[in-house]
Amino acid sequence: MSHIINAEAEKIQAFVQHAERSMSVKTKDYIQFNNAVSKFMEEITMEQWLSLNKLDRVIQLVDEHFQEGDYDDCEDDDKGSSEEYYDE
């Protein structure tokens, strides 16, 4: 993610340098470029927000599972399966 954001920052720097050298860049071009960058950053933020919500949901499900006391069953299942591998 940091590489993507860094690439976007480099793109902004390149645009600004181009605009400083060229007198043909108009205000409309700045606005269009800014809108494109803003949209891209919003999409990245939304993607991260969705990932965070998924992670929160998984954590919630795990917490609910362990609060019900089912973790004892999981430990027994793990012990049984590992013993099978050592017997071979």
TORLOSE-775420 format. One record per residue (C-alpha): residue number from 0; x, y, z. Coordinates in Angstrom, 3 decimals. Layout:
N
 resi       c1       c2       c3
  NUM        X        Y        Z
...
***
This chain:
88
 resi       c1       c2       c3
    0    0.000    0.000    0.000
    1    2.807    2.399    0.829
    2    4.332    1.791   -2.613
    3    1.065    2.704   -4.310
    4    0.709    5.902   -2.305
    5    4.362    6.771   -2.927
    6    3.869    6.241   -6.670
    7    0.891    8.591   -6.562
    8    3.006   11.195   -4.746
    9    5.707   10.883   -7.413
   10    3.059   11.350  -10.089
   11    1.934   14.560   -8.369
   12    5.524   15.807   -8.192
   13    6.038   15.070  -11.880
   14    2.861   16.950  -12.766
   15    3.907   19.976  -10.717
   16    7.370   20.001  -12.289
   17    5.830   19.756  -15.749
   18    3.419   22.568  -14.933
   19    6.274   24.802  -13.718
   20    8.235   24.290  -16.958
   21    5.273   24.534  -19.285
   22    3.177   27.627  -19.561
   23    0.407   25.672  -21.291
   24   -0.991   24.075  -18.099
   25   -4.251   25.769  -17.264
   26   -6.282   25.938  -14.090
   27   -8.674   23.411  -15.598
   28   -5.768   20.936  -15.913
   29   -4.888   21.382  -12.232
   30   -8.491   20.785  -11.225
   31   -8.803   17.662  -13.384
   32   -5.537   16.282  -12.051
   33   -6.550   17.043   -8.469
   34   -9.903   15.318   -8.976
   35   -8.195   12.221  -10.375
   36   -5.783   12.050   -7.430
   37   -8.601   12.619   -4.942
   38  -10.704    9.869   -6.483
   39   -7.776    7.456   -6.406
   40   -7.025    8.207   -2.757
   41  -10.709    7.804   -1.855
   42  -10.725    4.386   -3.520
   43   -7.639    3.322   -1.553
   44   -9.188    4.587    1.668
   45  -12.434    2.752    0.963
   46  -10.553   -0.476    0.230
   47   -8.680   -0.184    3.515
   48  -11.903    0.595    5.373
   49  -13.554   -2.519    3.939
   50  -10.563   -4.635    4.918
   51  -10.651   -3.235    8.431
   52  -14.359   -4.041    8.724
   53  -13.698   -7.614    7.606
   54  -10.929   -7.967   10.164
   55  -13.162   -6.558   12.905
   56  -15.863   -9.063   11.986
   57  -13.410  -11.974   12.118
   58  -12.164  -10.831   15.514
   59  -15.739  -10.561   16.730
   60  -16.526  -14.085   15.519
   61  -13.405  -15.480   17.183
   62  -14.263  -13.713   20.444
   63  -17.820  -15.087   20.320
   64  -16.475  -18.571   19.646
   65  -14.110  -18.481   22.626
   66  -16.715  -16.954   24.942
   67  -18.967  -19.936   24.310
   68  -16.292  -22.266   25.646
   69  -15.787  -24.066   22.353
   70  -12.034  -23.562   22.540
   71  -11.755  -26.770   24.602
   72  -13.066  -28.708   21.608
   73  -10.511  -27.073   19.323
   74   -7.608  -28.023   21.579
   75   -8.768  -31.648   21.738
   76   -9.093  -31.779   17.950
   77   -5.581  -30.410   17.512
   78   -4.057  -32.912   19.929
   79   -5.720  -35.856   18.242
   80   -4.631  -34.862   14.774
   81   -1.017  -34.219   15.785
   82   -0.742  -37.612   17.493
   83   -1.849  -39.303   14.263
   84    1.060  -37.723   12.399
   85    3.619  -38.802   14.986
   86    2.417  -42.416   14.910
   87    3.334  -42.762   11.231
***
